[in-house]
Structures are given as C-alpha cells and as structure tokens.
C-alpha cells in the first residue's frame, strides 16, 4: 500500500504505514477521549473518528527526502518483537521494508534515522533479527538519539513499562554496540532544512521535527499529540506520558507557535489524511485539513 506524500519546498516527505486501524489502542491511552467527548470536538469526523465516536489511528514512519539525504523518522514496532502491553503490536510480520522500497529507496539508501523518542512503537525497525541476533536494519545510516532521552531510558526508570525496556535492549543497544548511534542535543540542527525542537512531557527527551524549505514548513510532532483531538483539548493527557503536565505545556507552546500559520502538522499516529493546519476559532484550537 503506497502511502501519502507531501512536498515542502525542495523537500519531499513520504508516509510509511506499518499498522492501520489502531484507533482502539490509542483511544485506550486517552482517558478523556470518550465517544461523547470526541463527538463534541470539532474537526474530527469523518477523517479522525467514526460516527460513534471511535478513534482512527495509524502506526507509521515518515521518510524525509532532501537533495542529498534520506532521513527516516521513527521506525514503528518492527517484526518478531515480543511486546506484552499491546500484544497486537508485537510478534509482527509486516512488509514495512517493502513499503519503503515502493518509494524507490532501499534499506541501504537510508542516511539518517531519527527517533522522536524511544517508546517501543517508535524504534522497532531500528533492528531486525539476523540469525537470532538483533542487528541494525539500516547499516549505512547514522541513528540520531537525543542524549537526554537515551540517558533516561538507559537508567531503566521505575515508572516505565517493561516493553519499553525490552525495546531499549533489542532496538537501541544493538545500534549503539554497532557504532551507528550519534547522540545529539534536543534542539539539534540537522541541516539547513531540518531542526529538532524540544517538546518534552510524553517522554523527558521527546522532540518534534521542523522541516523548512523555500518558505514552506511542516512540523512532525511525534507523540506530542497522540491524535488530533488533543489539538482542541491539549489538556487531555495520555497514559504513557511520563510527565503529563509538562506534555500539556509543550502542546500549548507548539499550538501557539503554529496556529493560524501555513505550517503543516503531521502526527505520528494521525490517520489519513494525516496532515493539516492548526486554526483558532473563538480562542479554541482546531485541526483543519
């Protein structure tokens, strides 16, 4: 299934869907996202909820193609990885790598892998199983990890789930051991088109990715927003937010910065059409596709 794509000046961005129809999982993480509350939220139906107030959502990556560089943003769940907290996202056998090839890019053509954060559904394809050993998937790439984020997960904090620790072991550590990891600042400039922007709260070192080219811009928000419903309701917290109040502060800051501008917003779990612009009406934010 060929994904969507966007042109931002001289930069192209491609959607790579690993799993669709994961709305039930995402909805279970948002306590306030009841069918009644969702049906009251403007701009969601019919693209982002159904007529009964059930969420639509994806697990997906984005591939940024510049003149000289292929950059893969977040690598989903990966194949053959045991995950207890969301069993449907574990022990997968998807054709994710073939979906990258549909864009005309092979595994060896990826120059950079950037993870907005290190939850298991954003790092899984960093590695693949080769002779029963987890090996880096993109052998010619530098993997960019925010130093604060990496240090947090390396410490194995008590308040986090085992699946994220397992992902650190099977999807992060093998990359580090292979010498492919580069540790960067939370506001790192990647090149003249691409900059990381610190958006902590979902995790301590969570970043979003700002792409600018020829006067156009897009923000890849990672899990700053689980779903477009949090644009209108930025105080709705997620069960996997490590610091919910800090996540709210990050959401409000970004909303203020991009509202009523031409900046596109793409969320890691937003269902198609994925992209839209943040607008305000009567001092309320909403997502306009």
HULINJO-V490529 format. One record per pair of residues at least 24 apart in sequence whose ideal C-beta (glycine too) atoms are under 6 Angstrom apart, sorted by the first residue. I is the first residue (numbers start at 1). J is the second residue. Records with the same first field share a line. If there is no record, write none. Layout:
I: J + J
This chain:
2: 102
8: 211 + 213 + 216 + 218
9: 213 + 214 + 216
10: 213 + 214
11: 66 + 193 + 211 + 213
12: 65
13: 62 + 64
14: 63 + 103
15: 60
16: 61 + 99 + 100
17: 58 + 60
18: 59 + 76 + 94 + 96
19: 59
20: 58
22: 57 + 59
23: 54 + 55 + 56 + 57
25: 86
26: 55 + 57 + 226 + 227 + 269
27: 55
29: 238 + 239 + 240
30: 236 + 238
32: 236
33: 229
38: 229
41: 229 + 232
42: 286
43: 286 + 287
48: 228 + 271
55: 227
56: 271
57: 269 + 271
58: 269 + 271
59: 121
62: 220
66: 193
69: 111
70: 105 + 109 + 110 + 111
71: 112
72: 110 + 113
73: 114 + 220
74: 115 + 116 + 122 + 268
75: 123 + 124 + 125 + 126
76: 124 + 125
77: 121 + 124
78: 124 + 125
80: 129
81: 124
83: 120 + 163
84: 163
85: 161 + 163
107: 137 + 138
108: 140
110: 138 + 141
111: 141
112: 141 + 142
113: 138 + 141 + 143
114: 144
116: 207 + 222
117: 149 + 203 + 206
118: 149 + 153
119: 164
120: 163 + 164 + 167
123: 167 + 171
124: 171
126: 171 + 175
127: 171 + 174
134: 170 + 174
136: 175 + 178 + 180
142: 182
143: 175 + 180 + 181
144: 182 + 184
145: 181 + 183
146: 186 + 205 + 207
147: 183
148: 186 + 204 + 205
149: 205
152: 204
199: 224 + 250
200: 246 + 250
201: 241 + 243 + 246 + 247 + 250
202: 241 + 247
203: 242
217: 263
218: 264
219: 263 + 265
220: 266
221: 267
222: 268
223: 268
224: 250 + 251
225: 267
226: 269
228: 287
231: 285 + 287
232: 285 + 286
255: 285
